[in-house]
Amino acid sequence: MSSLQRLVKRVVTPALVGRLAARYLKFVWTTNRWAAGAVDPYEVAEGHMPAIISMWHGQHLLVPFVRRPDHPSVSLVSRSSDGEIAATIVEDLGVRAIRGSGAGARKTVKKGGASALLGMVRALKGGESVVLTADVPKVARVCGAGIIALARISGRPIVPLAVVTSRAWIVGSWDRASIPLPFGRKIAVASAPIYVAADATPEALEEARVRVEAAMVAVHAEADAALGRKAKPAA
C-alpha cells in the first residue's frame, strides 16, 4: 500500500462517509416535493406508538425523515464495516443506532443478535420506536422471522412503511437498493399496524409473517403507483 493510499484510508473514514451521505440525503429530502394526495404515516399509526417500523433492505434511506422531531426512534445496524457508515447516517439524522444483526445459531453471539434483540425490546418498553428491516440479508423482499419475534416479545405492533422518491437509481445488488435522487416527488405510505400475540402458535407466527410481507409489498406498490416511479437501473 502506497503512502497516498494509507493517507486516503486514514482520511476517508466510515464516519466521514456516513456524514457526507447523511448530508446528501437531507439535500434529496429537501429538494423533493410531496406528491399530490400524500398522507402523514402517523395518521395510520396514531394510538399505536411506539411501534416497530418495518422496511425492506435497500429501500430504507429516507425512512428517518418521516420521524417527527419529538418521536424517539432506534434502528438496528449491523456490526459490519458498512454498518459503521449506516450507524453514522442514522445518528446524524436523529435516530439512535443499536449495533447487531440476526444470524444463524452459530453466529448470533458474534454478530450481536441476542444483545440487539434485548436492546430493541428495552427501547420499545421505554417509548422508542424501532426501525427494522423485515427481510433478512441475501433474501430480499421475503419477510423473516426476526421482526415477528420482536413483535411477539415486546407486544408492540409492526407498521409496514415505504418512503420513496419519483427519481431514483437502482443498484444491481442483492437487495436492489434504491438510491433516491433530488428534484423529484416523494411519498410515504404506511399500512395498518399488525400485532403478534405473546402466546402465538407457530402457525399464527407464520400467518403474521405472511401478513407483514404482503403489507410491505402493498405499501411499495401503492407508493410507486402514486409517483409513476421509473428508476434508472445500475450500469
KOLKOLTOR-826046 format. One line per 2 residues: their letters; for each residue x, z negated, y negated of C-alpha. Coordinates in nm, 4 decimals, always signed. Layout:
N
a) X,Z,Y ~ ...
This chain:
235
ms) +0.0000,+0.0000,+0.0000 ~ +0.1462,+0.1041,-0.3372
sl) +0.1768,-0.1242,-0.6394 ~ -0.1053,+0.0665,-0.8074
qr) -0.3304,+0.0228,-0.5060 ~ -0.2582,-0.3512,-0.4985
lv) -0.3355,-0.3772,-0.8707 ~ -0.6652,-0.1915,-0.8303
kr) -0.7586,-0.4141,-0.5368 ~ -0.6960,-0.7233,-0.7486
vv) -0.8906,-0.5955,-1.0489 ~ -1.1825,-0.4244,-0.8761
tp) -1.3188,-0.7332,-0.7011 ~ -1.6593,-0.7644,-0.5314
al) -1.7680,-0.9887,-0.8200 ~ -1.6794,-0.7214,-1.0758
vg) -1.8576,-0.4502,-0.8774 ~ -2.1607,-0.6759,-0.8466
rl) -2.1747,-0.7479,-1.2194 ~ -2.1446,-0.3786,-1.3041
aa) -2.4156,-0.2931,-1.0506 ~ -2.6466,-0.5575,-1.1997
ry) -2.5975,-0.4099,-1.5459 ~ -2.6779,-0.0646,-1.4153
lk) -2.9981,-0.1922,-1.2529 ~ -3.1007,-0.3611,-1.5788
fv) -3.0474,-0.0278,-1.7547 ~ -3.2567,+0.1512,-1.4921
wt) -3.5369,-0.1044,-1.5175 ~ -3.5447,-0.0855,-1.8970
tn) -3.5462,+0.2937,-1.9124 ~ -3.8241,+0.3411,-1.6555
rw) -4.1764,+0.3085,-1.7903 ~ -4.4618,+0.1595,-1.5901
aa) -4.6729,+0.4139,-1.4062 ~ -5.0360,+0.4502,-1.5020
ga) -5.2554,+0.2012,-1.3194 ~ -4.9684,-0.0290,-1.2247
vd) -5.0872,-0.3788,-1.1269 ~ -4.8875,-0.7008,-1.1541
py) -4.7990,-0.8044,-0.7945 ~ -4.8614,-1.1652,-0.8936
ev) -5.2320,-1.0859,-0.9140 ~ -5.2262,-1.0229,-0.5388
ae) -5.0239,-1.3349,-0.4577 ~ -5.1941,-1.5689,-0.7049
gh) -5.2555,-1.9065,-0.5421 ~ -5.0211,-1.8299,-0.2508
mp) -4.6869,-1.9193,-0.4081 ~ -4.4195,-1.9954,-0.3122
ai) -4.4126,-1.7078,-0.0681 ~ -4.1799,-1.5028,+0.1483
is) -4.1422,-1.1723,-0.0352 ~ -4.0933,-0.9023,+0.2244
mw) -3.8944,-0.5835,+0.1567 ~ -3.7194,-0.3081,+0.3512
hg) -3.3424,-0.2743,+0.3742 ~ -3.2257,-0.0163,+0.1222
qh) -3.5428,-0.0472,-0.0864 ~ -3.4688,-0.3834,-0.2439
ll) -3.2553,-0.3208,-0.5531 ~ -3.5327,-0.3600,-0.8106
vp) -3.7244,-0.6406,-0.6414 ~ -3.5674,-0.9182,-0.8586
fv) -3.7126,-0.7615,-1.1728 ~ -4.0691,-0.8310,-1.0604
rr) -3.9981,-1.2049,-1.0619 ~ -4.1482,-1.3960,-1.3530
pd) -3.8883,-1.5877,-1.5584 ~ -4.0394,-1.9244,-1.4669
hp) -4.0636,-1.8438,-1.0969 ~ -3.7607,-1.9716,-0.8971
sv) -3.6555,-1.7494,-0.6087 ~ -3.3801,-1.7241,-0.3489
sl) -3.2552,-1.4297,-0.1467 ~ -3.0816,-1.4190,+0.1904
vs) -2.7470,-1.2389,+0.1567 ~ -2.5080,-1.1708,+0.4432
rs) -2.1586,-1.3174,+0.4638 ~ -2.0039,-0.9701,+0.4893
sd) -1.7806,-0.8149,+0.2226 ~ -2.0790,-0.6132,+0.0994
ge) -2.2655,-0.9423,+0.0827 ~ -2.0208,-1.0651,-0.1820
ia) -2.1332,-0.7801,-0.4054 ~ -2.5007,-0.8348,-0.3239
at) -2.4762,-1.2077,-0.3970 ~ -2.3265,-1.1382,-0.7395
iv) -2.6028,-0.8873,-0.8159 ~ -2.8961,-1.1124,-0.7268
ed) -2.7491,-1.4159,-0.9007 ~ -2.6824,-1.2101,-1.2136
lg) -3.0500,-1.1138,-1.2018 ~ -3.1641,-1.4771,-1.1794
vr) -3.2122,-1.5139,-0.8044 ~ -3.0210,-1.7784,-0.6096
ai) -2.8326,-1.6475,-0.3052 ~ -2.8368,-1.8118,+0.0364
rg) -2.5498,-1.6788,+0.2462 ~ -2.6050,-1.5949,+0.6115
sg) -2.7824,-1.3474,+0.8365 ~ -2.9778,-1.3317,+1.1566
ag) -2.7956,-1.2214,+1.4697 ~ -2.7915,-1.2409,+1.8441
ar) -2.7454,-1.5768,+2.0121 ~ -2.3654,-1.5421,+2.0298
kt) -2.3263,-1.4553,+1.6615 ~ -2.5869,-1.6766,+1.4988
vk) -2.3465,-1.9602,+1.4193 ~ -2.0689,-1.7285,+1.2983
kg) -2.2985,-1.5369,+1.0674 ~ -2.4681,-1.8488,+0.9363
ga) -2.8135,-1.7637,+1.0718 ~ -2.9144,-2.1188,+1.1634
sa) -2.7997,-2.2767,+0.8369 ~ -2.9532,-1.9896,+0.6392
ll) -3.2893,-2.0442,+0.8094 ~ -3.2796,-2.4143,+0.7228
gm) -3.1831,-2.3272,+0.3664 ~ -3.4766,-2.0906,+0.3302
vr) -3.7209,-2.3457,+0.4724 ~ -3.5926,-2.6078,+0.2277
al) -3.6217,-2.3607,-0.0595 ~ -3.9854,-2.2848,+0.0242
kg) -4.0695,-2.6531,+0.0572 ~ -3.9017,-2.7090,-0.2812
ge) -4.1177,-2.4486,-0.4540 ~ -3.8828,-2.1498,-0.4460
sv) -3.9983,-1.8167,-0.3075 ~ -3.7723,-1.6393,-0.0587
vl) -3.6916,-1.2689,-0.0885 ~ -3.6150,-1.1379,+0.2582
ta) -3.5804,-0.8028,+0.4348 ~ -3.8402,-0.7552,+0.7053
dv) -3.6317,-0.5134,+0.9111 ~ -3.3005,-0.6001,+1.0733
pk) -2.9614,-0.4257,+1.0323 ~ -2.9365,-0.0850,+1.2003
va) -3.3096,-0.0821,+1.2837 ~ -3.4722,+0.0481,+0.9683
rv) -3.8451,+0.0229,+0.8973 ~ -3.9170,-0.1899,+1.2037
cg) -4.0162,-0.5468,+1.1256 ~ -3.8027,-0.8010,+1.3062
ag) -3.8939,-1.1438,+1.4381 ~ -3.6879,-1.3375,+1.1825
ii) -3.9276,-1.3153,+0.8908 ~ -4.2183,-1.4074,+1.1205
al) -4.0303,-1.7156,+1.2427 ~ -3.9653,-1.8249,+0.8841
ar) -4.3351,-1.7939,+0.8005 ~ -4.4327,-1.9921,+1.1107
is) -4.1837,-2.2726,+1.0494 ~ -4.2394,-2.3023,+0.6736
gr) -4.6145,-2.2473,+0.6667 ~ -4.5717,-2.0099,+0.3717
pi) -4.7200,-1.6577,+0.3657 ~ -4.5411,-1.3242,+0.3762
vp) -4.6156,-1.0932,+0.0818 ~ -4.5086,-0.7331,+0.1559
la) -4.3712,-0.5691,-0.1609 ~ -4.2495,-0.2249,-0.2674
vv) -4.0770,-0.1641,-0.6003 ~ -3.9806,+0.1998,-0.6551
ts) -3.8999,+0.4499,-0.9276 ~ -4.0049,+0.8126,-0.9561
ra) -3.6417,+0.9226,-0.9703 ~ -3.4026,+0.8047,-0.7002
wi) -3.1079,+0.9127,-0.4908 ~ -3.1475,+0.8663,-0.1157
vg) -2.8209,+0.7704,+0.0541 ~ -2.7517,+0.9036,+0.4026
sw) -2.7118,+0.5567,+0.5533 ~ -2.8928,+0.3958,+0.8467
dr) -3.1416,+0.2315,+0.6073 ~ -3.1934,+0.5458,+0.3940
as) -3.1046,+0.3356,+0.0904 ~ -3.2782,+0.4369,-0.2312
ip) -3.0654,+0.4171,-0.5473 ~ -3.3038,+0.4103,-0.8463
lp) -3.2234,+0.6358,-1.1397 ~ -3.3050,+0.5870,-1.5101
fg) -3.5581,+0.7624,-1.7326 ~ -3.8497,+0.7857,-1.4947
rk) -4.1502,+0.5771,-1.3986 ~ -4.1687,+0.2575,-1.1959
ia) -4.4321,+0.0766,-0.9949 ~ -4.4590,-0.2396,-0.7858
va) -4.7158,-0.2645,-0.5078 ~ -4.7895,-0.5824,-0.3125
sa) -5.0056,-0.6422,-0.0068 ~ -5.2309,-0.9371,+0.0661
pi) -5.0442,-1.2475,+0.1907 ~ -5.0007,-1.2775,+0.5674
yv) -4.9922,-1.6285,+0.7175 ~ -4.8499,-1.7222,+1.0570
aa) -4.9886,-2.0341,+1.2269 ~ -4.7434,-2.3060,+1.3269
da) -4.8845,-2.3032,+1.6810 ~ -4.8971,-1.9247,+1.7111
tp) -4.8642,-1.7919,+2.0650 ~ -4.6102,-1.5190,+2.1480
ea) -4.8985,-1.2714,+2.1351 ~ -5.0032,-1.3951,+1.7893
le) -4.6444,-1.3738,+1.6651 ~ -4.6217,-1.0133,+1.7800
ea) -4.9539,-0.9378,+1.6125 ~ -4.8211,-1.0844,+1.2867
rv) -4.5025,-0.8792,+1.3172 ~ -4.7042,-0.5601,+1.3592
rv) -4.9246,-0.6544,+1.0606 ~ -4.6246,-0.7080,+0.8354
ea) -4.4673,-0.3813,+0.9458 ~ -4.7903,-0.1902,+0.8830
am) -4.8319,-0.3564,+0.5427 ~ -4.4755,-0.2645,+0.4435
va) -4.5361,+0.0974,+0.5370 ~ -4.8623,+0.0933,+0.3426
vh) -4.7238,-0.0511,+0.0165 ~ -4.4394,+0.2004,+0.0129
ae) -4.6754,+0.4876,+0.0855 ~ -4.9043,+0.3726,-0.1961
ad) -4.6130,+0.3364,-0.4389 ~ -4.4667,+0.6763,-0.3558
aa) -4.8070,+0.8433,-0.3808 ~ -4.8708,+0.6865,-0.7220
lg) -4.5415,+0.8241,-0.8513 ~ -4.5333,+1.1536,-0.6657
rk) -4.1763,+1.0468,-0.5958 ~ -3.9211,+1.3080,-0.4938
ak) -3.5793,+1.1599,-0.4238 ~ -3.2569,+1.3603,-0.4213
pa) -3.1009,+1.3491,-0.0741 ~ -2.7390,+1.2491,-0.0350
a) -2.4845,+1.5281,-0.0105
